[in-house]
Amino acid sequence: MNKKKIINDPVYGFITIRSELIFDIIDHPYFQRLRRIKQLGLTDLIYPGAHHTRFHHALGAKHLMGATLENLRNKGVEISDAEFEGAMIAILLHDIGHGPFSHALEFSLLEGVPHEQISRMIISKLNKEFNGQLDLALEIFNGSYPKKFLSELVSSQLDIDRLDYLKRDSFFTGVSEGTIGADRIIKMLDVHEGRLVVEEKGIYSIENFLSARRLMYWQVYLHKTSVSAEKMLIAIIKRARKLAKKEKPLFYTPALGIFLKEQVGIDRFATEPAILDAFLQLDDYDVWAAIKVWVNHEDPILSKLCRMLLDRELFRITISNEPPSKEEIKADEAKIAEAYQLEAKDVKYYFSHGKLTNSAYMASDKEILILSKSGEVRGVTEAADLPNIKAMSKIVRKYYRCWPKDISL
């Protein structure tokens, strides 16, 4: 069988798969599952083109990783063929632990289990199937490989993951403000004393990268309508979990049923192989199938929420710079309870409030390093004479409230 394939990607054009091992990983059911998980969850309710998947993103990241490693080799950085392939596999599998709707259900369907930890378990599981051929990739993914720059390419504030998702999400949503010069950034990367650095002449490309990331958060990832839809989805899952735990009649696929009826935390993933196996059967389709059936459920709260989400009757949402007071929250909850004739404990399914944070750059976390012509290495906020970069290192907080549009608050 010919395993040297070419894939036509709408963002980069032709992506070449030269490694038989990488082909076999892409062909594996665990990786093919990513075709059924959308990259941006419910964002297509706002930007109709946002139907791209984690599968698209992983292939794009692999492509950019290959281009980056080739560039570093051309600059004299020593990268063996095994390290080249290991880094490609690490970035290819970096998101394999995502569940349905990507980040939206990460802390509601599961008990606070970050997708990175699940990715690590899945890579380890694949490594056993491939007889240890993913050992090096796993080290790079875990950040334990001696050549730190390889791990920084997988996870840092200027990693290949971010380069692809900004470019790809901008392309599919049509939000041009998110466009970045990924090719130029890659050309400006180098390695100094084992660390990933950016050549000084690339500092303006980094400013554009950070600015694009901040804009994409407000316009796409934290778009208020997207937040509203996500809170509705979370409310649906919480209501379904409550009914499932009470043994009420409820449709669900076998995999989804496990996570609705049981509390599943990281300890169970680590000690019960069946839990990870069930998770690897889960994707967006399980949840959408259930929602379409739950529309006709006898429980009025579950039924109404599912119908509203399917018909895009999304919650009204307000964003403010100051958090609402406890008195305002209580007043809002009382109005919703009265309007829908709800018990106080059930208001939470129709009302949500919380905080949104946007931090384009954190100077204290794996800082982006700039290499000057004299050989001096400094953090980008220190090296830049640009006020924008310093401003973008500040965390911006906003506060939201959302509730059904037919209720006036």
N, C-alpha and C positions, 0 to 999 in steps of 0.2 A: 504494500500500500504506500502510495506517495504521501509523505507527511510534511513535505516542504511546500507550504501553501502560501498564497497571497490573498489577503482580505481587503476588500474595498471599503475604506472608512470615509464617511462624509466630511470629517474634519481634516484628516491628514492625507487622504488619498490612499494609496496602496500600502498596507502593512504586511511585511514579510515575516513568516514564521520559518526560521532556519533550523531550529532544534527539534529533533524528534521527541525529546522529553517534554518540551513545552507544548508541542502539538498534543501529546497524550494527556497532559494536564488540562488543556483547553477542552479536549474531547470528553473529559470525565464528567459524570452526572453532577458532581458537586459544583463544578464550574458552570456547566450548562444551566444550572438552576438560576444563575445570575441573570439569564435572559428574562426571567419572570419576576424580577425585582426592579422597579423603576428607580432611577438614580435620584429623582427629586420628589418621590412620594406623590403627594396630591397637587403638586405645583401646576400640572397640566390643566387644573381647573381655572388657573389664572392665565398661564401662557400655554395655549393649546398645542404648541410644538414640543413641549417638554415631555416626550414619551420615551426618551432614551433610557437605557438600562445600566445596571451595574456591570453587565457584560461588556457593553460598549466602552465604558470608562476603564475597565481593567485592561482591555486590549489597547486602548489609547495610551494608558500609562506605560504599558510594556514597550510600545513603540518609542515613546519619549525617553524611556530609560536606555534603550538601545542607542538612540542618537546621542545621549549624554555620555555614555560610557565610551563610545567611539571618539567623541570630542576630547575626552580626558586622555584617552590613549594617544591621540595625536599631539597632545601637549606633553607627552612623556610620562604620564602617570602609569605606573605598572599595575595592570589588571589582567590576571590570568584568564584563560578561557573558562575555567571552572567558576571563577568569581563573576565573570561576565554573565554566565548562565544563571548563577545563583541569585544575583541581583535582579535579573529579569523575572525570575520565578517569584522572588519575594514581593516585587511590586505587582505582579500579575495576581497574586493571591492576597494582597493586603486588605481587600474588602470582602473576602469570601465569607466572613462571619456575619454579614448583614442579614437581618430578618426582613419580613414583609414591610414594605413602605419605608425601607432604609431607617432613618433616624426616628421617624414619627412614633413607632411603637417600641423603641429600644428599652424604655423604662416603664412600660405598662403591660405589655404582653409577657415580658420577662421581669424578674425581680432585680432590676438594676445591674444587668450584666452587659458591660460595654462590648461592642462588636469586635473590638481588637482582641479581647480575651478569647472569644469564640473563634476568631480567625486563627489564632495561635493553636487552638485545639484541632481545628480542621486541617491545618498544614501538617501538624504532627500525625494525624490520622492518615493523611495522604502519603506522608513520608514512609509510613509502615507499608502501605500498599505498593509503593515504588521502591521498596527495599533499600531505604536509606539514601536515595538519590537527591532528597531535598534537605539533607543535613545542613549544607552550607547556606541554603536559602533561609532555613529556619534560624540559623545564627544571625544572619543579616537582619531578618525581621525582628528578632528579639533584641537587637542592638549589642549582642555579645561578641560579634566578629571583630578581630583586632583592627581591621581597616575601617575606622569609624565613618569615613566619608560615604561608604556604601550604605550603611544604615541611615545616614542623614539624607541620602537620596530617597529613601523609602519613607522616612518620617522625620520631619523637621519643619521649620517655618518657611522653608523654600524647597519643598520636596517635589518629587515628580507627581505625586498624587494631586497636589494643589495646582500645579501647572496644567495638568489635563482637565481637572474638573472645572476650573475657571474658563478655560478656552471652550470646552465642550458645552457647559451649561449656558454660556453666553450665546453660543451658536444655536442651540436648540430652543432657547427661550426667545431669542431675537433681541436680547438686552445688550446693545453694543457697548455700553459702558464697561462691561466685564471683559472686553477683548484685551488680551495681553500678548506681548511679543515673546512667546515661549521659545522660538528659535534663537532669538538674540540672547535671551537669558541663558539658555543652554551653552551658547558659544562663549559666554562670559564666565562660566564656571571653571574652577580649577581646584587643585588640592594643595594645601600648604601645611606641612607638619602633620599630615594625616587627617586634617579637617577640611571640610568643604568650604570654599571661599568664592567670592565674586570679585572679578577684576574691577579695579576702581572705575574704569570707563563704563562699566555696566550699571552704575548707581542710579541713573535716571530710569533704566528699565525696571529696577527694583522698586523705585518710587511708583511707577505706573502699575506694577504688579500689586503692591499693597493698596494703592488707591482703588484699583479694580476690585480687589477682594472686599474692601469695605462697602463699595457701592453695590456689589452683588448680594451682600448680606441684607442690606435694606431693601433692595429692589426685587430680590428673588428668594433667598433662603429665609429671611424674616419678613417677607411681604405680609402685610396685615391679613389679607384674605387667605393666604396660605396658612398662617397661624390659626385663623378661625376654623378652617377645614380640618386641620390637624387636631385641634381640641375636640371637634365633633367626633372624629374617628376614635380618639382616646376614650371619650365618653361612651361610645358604642361598645368598645372592648370591655370597659369597666362594668357596664351593665350586663353584658353577656357573661362575664366571669361570675358576677353575683348570681345570676340565674343558674349557671352551670354548677356552681358549688352547692346550690340548694336542690340540685337534681331535678330542676324544671325541664320539661321537654324542650330541646334546643338542637337545631341542626348544626353540625360542624364536621369537617373532615377529620379523620383519625388523628392526624398530626396536630391540627388546631385544637382539638378537644383536650389533648394533654396539657397544653399551655393555658387553656381556659379554666380547667377544673383543678389544676394543681399549682402550688407555689413553686416556681422553678428559679433557683438562684445559681450562682456560679459553683457552689459546692456540689449540686446535683449534676451539673454538666461534667464535673471532674470525676465523680464517683459512679455515675450511672451511664454507661455507653448508650443505652436505649434513648436517653434524653437527647443526646447529640444527634443520634440517627433520626429522631422525630423532627428535630429542628431542621435538618438537612432536607426534609420533605416539605418544609413550609415556604410559601412564597406569597406574592400579592394575590394570586388567584384564589387561594384558600380563604382569604379574608373577604374578597369581593363576592365569591360564591355564597358565603355565609350571609353577608349583608343583603344580598338579593332575596334570600329566603327569609331572613328575619323581618323584612318589610311586612310580612303577613303574620308575624308572631303575635300571640295573644297579649303579651306584655306591652302596654301602650307606650311606655317610654322607649323601649328598644325599637319598636315598630316605627314610631314617629321620627326618631333620630336617623334611622336607616333610610327612610323615605326622603327626609330632608337632604341627606348627603347625596343620595342617588340623583335627586332632581336639582341639585345645586342650589338648594334653599339654605344658604350658609348663614351662620350666626353673624349678627352685626358686631363689629369690633371697633373699639376706640383706643387710640394710643395717646399717652400723655407723658410729660417729662417728670411728673411727680406721682408717687403711688397713691391710690385711693385710701382714704381713712377707713378704719374698722367700722365706723358708723355708716359710711357710704356703702360699704360692702353689705352690711346687715340690712340696710334699706333696700338695696337692689335685690337681695335674696328674698326679702319679704314680698316685694312686688311680683317676682317670678312665681313664688309659691301661691300667691293669691290668683294670679292670672291663669295658671294651669291647674289649680286645685291640688297642689302637691304637698306631701309631708316634707318637713324641713330637711330630712335626711336625703331626699331625692332631688333637691334643687341643684345639687352639684352636677347633675347630668346636663343641665341647661345653662349653667353659668360657670364661667371660668375667668380667673384673673391671675396675673403673675408678672414676671419681669423678663424683658428681652435684653440681651447684652451683645454688643458688637465690638470686637477687639481685632482690628486688622493685623496688629503686630504686638507681640509681648516681648519686650526687651530682656525680661528675666528668664525666658524659656527658649533654650537652643537658639541663641541669637544669630541672625544673619551676619556673617563675617565679610568684611571688605578688605581686599588685599591691595595695598597701594603700590605704586611703581618702585618705591624704595624698599619694599618687602615688609612693611609694617602691616599688622593685622589689627583692625578695630571693628567694633560692633557698628552696624549700619547707622544707628541713631547718633553715635559719636562721630562717625566718618562723614556723615552728610551735612551739608550746609543748607539743607532744604527743610524749611519749617514744617512742610507737609508730613514728612516721615516722623518727626517728633510728635506731631499732633495725633498721628494715627496710632501711636503707642498707648494712647489713653483709651480706657474702656468707656464706651457710651452705653448708658442704661436708659431704657424706656419701659413704660408700664402699660399693660393692656387689660381690658375687660371685654368679654364677649358673651352674647346672649341671643335668643331668637329675635328676629326682626319684627315679629308681630307684637312684641311687648315694648312699651315705651319706658325707658329708664331716664 
